[in-house]
């Protein structure tokens, strides 16, 4: 299981970078279709970081 790495220290850029990296690894190295790779990456990112941080304006 992935350990949650941040609660107060994460920001939207970190969250998105983790998600994109995990999806790309699954798609290109694992041969998984992009939509399924993104679904799996979302599950993993939520486990690691929690919900996506809100954008501050």
C-alpha positions as CSV (number, residue, x, y, z in Angstrom):
1,X,0.0,0.0,0.0
2,X,1.2,3.5,-0.8
3,X,1.9,5.6,2.3
4,X,0.2,9.0,2.3
5,X,3.0,11.4,1.7
6,X,1.4,14.7,2.4
7,X,-1.5,16.3,4.0
8,X,-0.4,19.9,4.6
9,X,2.6,19.9,2.3
10,X,1.0,18.9,-1.0
11,X,-0.1,21.3,-3.6
12,X,-2.0,20.9,-6.8
13,X,1.1,20.7,-8.9
14,X,2.5,17.9,-6.8
15,X,-0.8,16.0,-6.9
16,X,-1.1,16.4,-10.6
17,X,2.5,15.5,-11.3
18,X,2.1,12.2,-9.3
19,X,-1.1,11.4,-11.1
20,X,0.3,12.0,-14.6
21,X,3.5,10.1,-13.8
22,X,1.6,7.0,-12.5
23,X,-0.8,7.1,-15.5
24,X,2.1,7.4,-18.0
25,X,4.0,4.5,-16.4
26,X,1.0,2.3,-16.6
27,X,0.2,3.3,-20.2
28,X,3.6,3.2,-21.7
29,X,5.4,0.5,-19.7
30,X,2.4,-1.5,-18.7
31,X,0.6,-1.4,-22.1
32,X,-2.7,-0.4,-20.4
33,X,-5.2,1.8,-22.3
34,X,-5.0,5.5,-21.3
35,X,-8.5,5.6,-19.7
36,X,-7.7,2.5,-17.5
37,X,-4.2,3.8,-16.7
38,X,-5.8,7.1,-15.5
39,X,-8.4,5.3,-13.4
40,X,-5.7,3.3,-11.7
41,X,-3.4,6.3,-11.2
42,X,-6.3,8.2,-9.7
43,X,-6.8,5.5,-7.1
44,X,-3.1,5.4,-6.3
45,X,-2.9,9.2,-6.1
46,X,-5.9,9.5,-3.8
47,X,-4.3,6.9,-1.5
48,X,-1.0,8.7,-1.5
49,X,-2.1,12.4,-1.3
50,X,-5.8,12.4,-0.5
51,X,-8.2,14.5,-2.5
52,X,-6.9,16.9,-5.1
53,X,-6.0,20.2,-3.5
54,X,-8.3,23.1,-4.4
55,X,-7.0,25.8,-6.7
56,X,-6.5,29.1,-4.9
57,X,-7.4,32.2,-6.8
